[in-house]
């Protein structure tokens, strides 16, 4: 998992650094922090989606571990939960 995480982090950084905006705002337009959040930003949407997906995977693994270990009392079934089929 550490190797996959490092590879993903490197690819995200490379993608971030190689991405350039195509549309530049007019010179008279003032961009403040609040107006930046009000507009649609595909990069932020992608980051939000990635964050939500990673949180659901992590929460599923954490709660499933406790469920099988303490409620079902069969720790051997955790592998079936964590390994997608």
N, CA, C and O atoms as a GROMACS GRO file, in nm:
protein
  340
    1UNK      N    1   0.083  -0.119   0.000
    1UNK     CA    2   0.000   0.000   0.000
    1UNK      C    3   0.087   0.125   0.000
    1UNK      O    4   0.052   0.226  -0.061
    2UNK      N    5   0.199   0.118   0.068
    2UNK     CA    6   0.289   0.233   0.071
    2UNK      C    7   0.342   0.264  -0.068
    2UNK      O    8   0.350   0.381  -0.107
    3UNK      N    9   0.377   0.161  -0.143
    3UNK     CA   10   0.427   0.182  -0.279
    3UNK      C   11   0.318   0.243  -0.366
    3UNK      O   12   0.344   0.338  -0.440
    4UNK      N   13   0.196   0.190  -0.358
    4UNK     CA   14   0.085   0.246  -0.436
    4UNK      C   15   0.057   0.390  -0.397
    4UNK      O   16   0.030   0.474  -0.483
    5UNK      N   17   0.065   0.419  -0.267
    5UNK     CA   18   0.043   0.556  -0.221
    5UNK      C   19   0.148   0.651  -0.274
    5UNK      O   20   0.117   0.763  -0.316
    6UNK      N   21   0.274   0.608  -0.271
    6UNK     CA   22   0.382   0.693  -0.322
    6UNK      C   23   0.370   0.716  -0.472
    6UNK      O   24   0.388   0.828  -0.521
    7UNK      N   25   0.339   0.610  -0.546
    7UNK     CA   26   0.321   0.624  -0.690
    7UNK      C   27   0.204   0.718  -0.721
    7UNK      O   28   0.215   0.803  -0.809
    8UNK      N   29   0.094   0.704  -0.648
    8UNK     CA   30  -0.021   0.792  -0.668
    8UNK      C   31   0.015   0.936  -0.635
    8UNK      O   32  -0.023   1.027  -0.709
    9UNK      N   33   0.087   0.958  -0.526
    9UNK     CA   34   0.126   1.094  -0.488
    9UNK      C   35   0.215   1.157  -0.594
    9UNK      O   36   0.198   1.274  -0.628
   10UNK      N   37   0.310   1.080  -0.646
   10UNK     CA   38   0.399   1.132  -0.750
   10UNK      C   39   0.320   1.167  -0.875
   10UNK      O   40   0.342   1.272  -0.936
   11UNK      N   41   0.228   1.080  -0.914
   11UNK     CA   42   0.147   1.107  -1.033
   11UNK      C   43   0.055   1.228  -1.014
   11UNK      O   44   0.034   1.305  -1.107
   12UNK      N   45   0.001   1.245  -0.893
   12UNK     CA   46  -0.082   1.364  -0.867
   12UNK      C   47   0.001   1.491  -0.876
   12UNK      O   48  -0.045   1.591  -0.931
   13UNK      N   49   0.123   1.489  -0.823
   13UNK     CA   50   0.208   1.607  -0.830
   13UNK      C   51   0.246   1.638  -0.974
   13UNK      O   52   0.243   1.754  -1.015
   14UNK      N   53   0.282   1.536  -1.050
   14UNK     CA   54   0.317   1.556  -1.192
   14UNK      C   55   0.197   1.612  -1.268
   14UNK      O   56   0.212   1.704  -1.348
   15UNK      N   57   0.080   1.557  -1.243
   15UNK     CA   58  -0.040   1.607  -1.311
   15UNK      C   59  -0.068   1.750  -1.272
   15UNK      O   60  -0.101   1.832  -1.357
   16UNK      N   61  -0.056   1.782  -1.143
   16UNK     CA   62  -0.080   1.919  -1.097
   16UNK      C   63   0.017   2.017  -1.161
   16UNK      O   64  -0.024   2.124  -1.206
   17UNK      N   65   0.146   1.981  -1.165
   17UNK     CA   66   0.245   2.073  -1.220
   17UNK      C   67   0.237   2.086  -1.372
   17UNK      O   68   0.278   2.189  -1.426
   18UNK      N   69   0.185   1.986  -1.440
   18UNK     CA   70   0.178   1.993  -1.586
   18UNK      C   71   0.045   2.046  -1.638
   18UNK      O   72   0.027   2.058  -1.759
   19UNK      N   73  -0.048   2.078  -1.548
   19UNK     CA   74  -0.178   2.129  -1.589
   19UNK      C   75  -0.176   2.280  -1.591
   19UNK      O   76  -0.128   2.344  -1.497
   20UNK      N   77  -0.227   2.338  -1.699
   20UNK     CA   78  -0.232   2.484  -1.711
   20UNK      C   79  -0.375   2.524  -1.747
   20UNK      O   80  -0.444   2.456  -1.823
   21UNK      N   81  -0.418   2.636  -1.691
   21UNK     CA   82  -0.551   2.688  -1.722
   21UNK      C   83  -0.554   2.745  -1.862
   21UNK      O   84  -0.457   2.808  -1.906
   22UNK      N   85  -0.662   2.726  -1.932
   22UNK     CA   86  -0.673   2.776  -2.069
   22UNK      C   87  -0.739   2.914  -2.074
   22UNK      O   88  -0.715   2.992  -2.166
   23UNK      N   89  -0.821   2.942  -1.975
   23UNK     CA   90  -0.895   3.068  -1.976
   23UNK      C   91  -0.840   3.156  -1.864
   23UNK      O   92  -0.837   3.114  -1.748
   24UNK      N   93  -0.798   3.275  -1.899
   24UNK     CA   94  -0.751   3.367  -1.796
   24UNK      C   95  -0.857   3.475  -1.775
   24UNK      O   96  -0.920   3.520  -1.871
   25UNK      N   97  -0.879   3.515  -1.650
   25UNK     CA   98  -0.981   3.614  -1.622
   25UNK      C   99  -0.943   3.751  -1.677
   25UNK      O  100  -0.824   3.778  -1.697
   26UNK      N  101  -1.041   3.836  -1.703
   26UNK     CA  102  -1.011   3.972  -1.750
   26UNK      C  103  -0.925   4.047  -1.646
   26UNK      O  104  -0.930   4.017  -1.527
   27UNK      N  105  -0.847   4.142  -1.693
   27UNK     CA  106  -0.754   4.214  -1.606
   27UNK      C  107  -0.827   4.293  -1.498
   27UNK      O  108  -0.774   4.307  -1.387
   28UNK      N  109  -0.947   4.345  -1.527
   28UNK     CA  110  -1.019   4.426  -1.429
   28UNK      C  111  -1.093   4.341  -1.325
   28UNK      O  112  -1.142   4.396  -1.226
   29UNK      N  113  -1.101   4.211  -1.344
   29UNK     CA  114  -1.170   4.124  -1.248
   29UNK      C  115  -1.082   4.100  -1.127
   29UNK      O  116  -0.964   4.065  -1.141
   30UNK      N  117  -1.139   4.118  -1.009
   30UNK     CA  118  -1.066   4.093  -0.886
   30UNK      C  119  -1.105   3.956  -0.832
   30UNK      O  120  -1.223   3.927  -0.815
   31UNK      N  121  -1.007   3.875  -0.806
   31UNK     CA  122  -1.032   3.742  -0.750
   31UNK      C  123  -0.992   3.741  -0.603
   31UNK      O  124  -0.875   3.760  -0.570
   32UNK      N  125  -1.088   3.720  -0.518
   32UNK     CA  126  -1.059   3.706  -0.376
   32UNK      C  127  -1.078   3.560  -0.339
   32UNK      O  128  -1.120   3.480  -0.422
   33UNK      N  129  -1.047   3.525  -0.216
   33UNK     CA  130  -1.062   3.387  -0.171
   33UNK      C  131  -1.205   3.339  -0.177
   33UNK      O  132  -1.229   3.223  -0.208
   34UNK      N  133  -1.301   3.427  -0.147
   34UNK     CA  134  -1.442   3.388  -0.147
   34UNK      C  135  -1.492   3.364  -0.288
   34UNK      O  136  -1.564   3.266  -0.311
   35UNK      N  137  -1.457   3.449  -0.383
   35UNK     CA  138  -1.506   3.428  -0.520
   35UNK      C  139  -1.443   3.305  -0.583
   35UNK      O  140  -1.503   3.244  -0.673
   36UNK      N  141  -1.325   3.266  -0.538
   36UNK     CA  142  -1.264   3.145  -0.590
   36UNK      C  143  -1.343   3.021  -0.553
   36UNK      O  144  -1.347   2.925  -0.630
   37UNK      N  145  -1.406   3.022  -0.437
   37UNK     CA  146  -1.487   2.907  -0.395
   37UNK      C  147  -1.623   2.905  -0.461
   37UNK      O  148  -1.686   2.800  -0.466
   38UNK      N  149  -1.670   3.017  -0.510
   38UNK     CA  150  -1.804   3.024  -0.569
   38UNK      C  151  -1.807   2.972  -0.712
   38UNK      O  152  -1.913   2.934  -0.762
   39UNK      N  153  -1.695   2.970  -0.778
   39UNK     CA  154  -1.694   2.926  -0.918
   39UNK      C  155  -1.667   2.776  -0.927
   39UNK      O  156  -1.615   2.715  -0.834
   40UNK      N  157  -1.704   2.718  -1.039
   40UNK     CA  158  -1.682   2.576  -1.063
   40UNK      C  159  -1.536   2.555  -1.100
   40UNK      O  160  -1.485   2.621  -1.190
   41UNK      N  161  -1.470   2.465  -1.031
   41UNK     CA  162  -1.330   2.438  -1.057
   41UNK      C  163  -1.312   2.287  -1.074
   41UNK      O  164  -1.323   2.213  -0.975
   42UNK      N  165  -1.286   2.239  -1.195
   42UNK     CA  166  -1.276   2.094  -1.218
   42UNK      C  167  -1.167   2.027  -1.134
   42UNK      O  168  -1.183   1.913  -1.091
   43UNK      N  169  -1.055   2.097  -1.111
   43UNK     CA  170  -0.948   2.036  -1.032
   43UNK      C  171  -0.993   2.015  -0.888
   43UNK      O  172  -0.964   1.911  -0.829
   44UNK      N  173  -1.064   2.112  -0.832
   44UNK     CA  174  -1.115   2.096  -0.695
   44UNK      C  175  -1.219   1.986  -0.688
   44UNK      O  176  -1.224   1.911  -0.591
   45UNK      N  177  -1.302   1.975  -0.791
   45UNK     CA  178  -1.401   1.869  -0.794
   45UNK      C  179  -1.333   1.732  -0.798
   45UNK      O  180  -1.377   1.640  -0.730
   46UNK      N  181  -1.228   1.719  -0.875
   46UNK     CA  182  -1.154   1.594  -0.881
   46UNK      C  183  -1.089   1.562  -0.747
   46UNK      O  184  -1.092   1.448  -0.701
   47UNK      N  185  -1.030   1.663  -0.684
   47UNK     CA  186  -0.968   1.642  -0.554
   47UNK      C  187  -1.072   1.604  -0.448
   47UNK      O  188  -1.047   1.516  -0.365
   48UNK      N  189  -1.188   1.669  -0.452
   48UNK     CA  190  -1.295   1.637  -0.356
   48UNK      C  191  -1.343   1.494  -0.376
   48UNK      O  192  -1.365   1.421  -0.279
   49UNK      N  193  -1.360   1.454  -0.502
   49UNK     CA  194  -1.404   1.318  -0.531
   49UNK      C  195  -1.302   1.216  -0.482
   49UNK      O  196  -1.338   1.114  -0.423
   50UNK      N  197  -1.175   1.242  -0.505
   50UNK     CA  198  -1.070   1.152  -0.459
   50UNK      C  199  -1.072   1.142  -0.306
   50UNK      O  200  -1.060   1.033  -0.251
   51UNK      N  201  -1.087   1.256  -0.240
   51UNK     CA  202  -1.089   1.257  -0.093
   51UNK      C  203  -1.208   1.176  -0.040
   51UNK      O  204  -1.192   1.098   0.054
   52UNK      N  205  -1.324   1.194  -0.099
   52UNK     CA  206  -1.444   1.122  -0.054
   52UNK      C  207  -1.428   0.972  -0.076
   52UNK      O  208  -1.464   0.892   0.011
   53UNK      N  209  -1.376   0.933  -0.191
   53UNK     CA  210  -1.358   0.791  -0.220
   53UNK      C  211  -1.258   0.728  -0.123
   53UNK      O  212  -1.282   0.619  -0.072
   54UNK      N  213  -1.147   0.797  -0.097
   54UNK     CA  214  -1.047   0.743  -0.004
   54UNK      C  215  -1.103   0.736   0.138
   54UNK      O  216  -1.071   0.642   0.211
   55UNK      N  217  -1.184   0.832   0.178
   55UNK     CA  218  -1.244   0.828   0.311
   55UNK      C  219  -1.341   0.710   0.323
   55UNK      O  220  -1.343   0.643   0.426
   56UNK      N  221  -1.421   0.684   0.220
   56UNK     CA  222  -1.514   0.572   0.228
   56UNK      C  223  -1.441   0.438   0.232
   56UNK      O  224  -1.482   0.348   0.305
   57UNK      N  225  -1.334   0.426   0.156
   57UNK     CA  226  -1.256   0.302   0.159
   57UNK      C  227  -1.194   0.283   0.298
   57UNK      O  228  -1.197   0.173   0.353
   58UNK      N  229  -1.137   0.390   0.353
   58UNK     CA  230  -1.074   0.380   0.485
   58UNK      C  231  -1.177   0.350   0.593
   58UNK      O  232  -1.153   0.265   0.680
   59UNK      N  233  -1.290   0.418   0.590
   59UNK     CA  234  -1.392   0.395   0.691
   59UNK      C  235  -1.449   0.254   0.682
   59UNK      O  236  -1.479   0.191   0.784
   60UNK      N  237  -1.465   0.204   0.561
   60UNK     CA  238  -1.514   0.067   0.544
   60UNK      C  239  -1.416  -0.033   0.604
   60UNK      O  240  -1.456  -0.128   0.670
   61UNK      N  241  -1.287  -0.011   0.580
   61UNK     CA  242  -1.186  -0.102   0.634
   61UNK      C  243  -1.181  -0.095   0.786
   61UNK      O  244  -1.170  -0.198   0.854
   62UNK      N  245  -1.188   0.026   0.840
   62UNK     CA  246  -1.180   0.042   0.986
   62UNK      C  247  -1.301  -0.019   1.055
   62UNK      O  248  -1.286  -0.097   1.149
   63UNK      N  249  -1.420   0.016   1.009
   63UNK     CA  250  -1.540  -0.035   1.075
   63UNK      C  251  -1.557  -0.185   1.053
   63UNK      O  252  -1.604  -0.256   1.142
   64UNK      N  253  -1.520  -0.232   0.936
   64UNK     CA  254  -1.529  -0.376   0.909
   64UNK      C  255  -1.436  -0.457   0.997
   64UNK      O  256  -1.471  -0.566   1.041
   65UNK      N  257  -1.318  -0.402   1.021
   65UNK     CA  258  -1.222  -0.471   1.109
   65UNK      C  259  -1.280  -0.488   1.249
   65UNK      O  260  -1.277  -0.597   1.305
   66UNK      N  261  -1.333  -0.380   1.304
   66UNK     CA  262  -1.392  -0.389   1.437
   66UNK      C  263  -1.515  -0.478   1.438
   66UNK      O  264  -1.538  -0.552   1.535
   67UNK      N  265  -1.596  -0.472   1.332
   67UNK     CA  266  -1.718  -0.553   1.325
   67UNK      C  267  -1.685  -0.702   1.330
   67UNK      O  268  -1.742  -0.776   1.410
   68UNK      N  269  -1.592  -0.745   1.245
   68UNK     CA  270  -1.559  -0.887   1.240
   68UNK      C  271  -1.482  -0.932   1.363
   68UNK      O  272  -1.497  -1.047   1.406
   69UNK      N  273  -1.399  -0.846   1.419
   69UNK     CA  274  -1.317  -0.888   1.533
   69UNK      C  275  -1.398  -0.894   1.662
   69UNK      O  276  -1.383  -0.989   1.739
   70UNK      N  277  -1.482  -0.795   1.688
   70UNK     CA  278  -1.549  -0.787   1.818
   70UNK      C  279  -1.696  -0.828   1.815
   70UNK      O  280  -1.746  -0.884   1.913
   71UNK      N  281  -1.767  -0.804   1.705
   71UNK     CA  282  -1.909  -0.837   1.701
   71UNK      C  283  -1.932  -0.980   1.651
   71UNK      O  284  -2.003  -1.057   1.715
   72UNK      N  285  -1.873  -1.013   1.539
   72UNK     CA  286  -1.888  -1.146   1.483
   72UNK      C  287  -1.792  -1.244   1.551
   72UNK      O  288  -1.817  -1.365   1.554
   73UNK      N  289  -1.682  -1.193   1.604
   73UNK     CA  290  -1.578  -1.272   1.669
   73UNK      C  291  -1.514  -1.373   1.574
   73UNK      O  292  -1.482  -1.486   1.612
   74UNK      N  293  -1.495  -1.329   1.451
   74UNK     CA  294  -1.427  -1.411   1.350
   74UNK      C  295  -1.332  -1.321   1.272
   74UNK      O  296  -1.366  -1.269   1.166
   75UNK      N  297  -1.214  -1.304   1.326
   75UNK     CA  298  -1.116  -1.216   1.263
   75UNK      C  299  -1.068  -1.269   1.129
   75UNK      O  300  -1.016  -1.194   1.047
   76UNK      N  301  -1.086  -1.400   1.105
   76UNK     CA  302  -1.042  -1.458   0.978
   76UNK      C  303  -1.125  -1.409   0.860
   76UNK      O  304  -1.082  -1.423   0.745
   77UNK      N  305  -1.243  -1.353   0.884
   77UNK     CA  306  -1.328  -1.304   0.774
   77UNK      C  307  -1.290  -1.164   0.727
   77UNK      O  308  -1.345  -1.115   0.628
   78UNK      N  309  -1.198  -1.098   0.797
   78UNK     CA  310  -1.159  -0.963   0.757
   78UNK      C  311  -1.095  -0.960   0.619
   78UNK      O  312  -1.111  -0.863   0.545
   79UNK      N  313  -1.023  -1.064   0.584
   79UNK     CA  314  -0.959  -1.068   0.451
   79UNK      C  315  -1.063  -1.067   0.341
   79UNK      O  316  -1.041  -1.005   0.237
   80UNK      N  317  -1.175  -1.134   0.360
   80UNK     CA  318  -1.280  -1.135   0.260
   80UNK      C  319  -1.342  -0.996   0.244
   80UNK      O  320  -1.384  -0.959   0.134
   81UNK      N  321  -1.349  -0.921   0.352
   81UNK     CA  322  -1.404  -0.785   0.344
   81UNK      C  323  -1.308  -0.691   0.274
   81UNK      O  324  -1.351  -0.610   0.191
   82UNK      N  325  -1.180  -0.700   0.305
   82UNK     CA  326  -1.084  -0.604   0.254
   82UNK      C  327  -1.035  -0.636   0.113
   82UNK      O  328  -0.990  -0.546   0.042
   83UNK      N  329  -1.044  -0.760   0.072
   83UNK     CA  330  -0.999  -0.797  -0.062
   83UNK      C  331  -1.117  -0.798  -0.158
   83UNK      O  332  -1.206  -0.880  -0.143
   84UNK      N  333  -1.120  -0.705  -0.257
   84UNK     CA  334  -1.234  -0.701  -0.350
   84UNK      C  335  -1.236  -0.822  -0.441
   84UNK      O  336  -1.132  -0.869  -0.487
   85UNK      N  337  -1.354  -0.873  -0.466
   85UNK     CA  338  -1.367  -0.990  -0.554
   85UNK      C  339  -1.432  -0.954  -0.685
   85UNK      O  340  -1.450  -1.041  -0.770
   0.00000   0.00000   0.00000
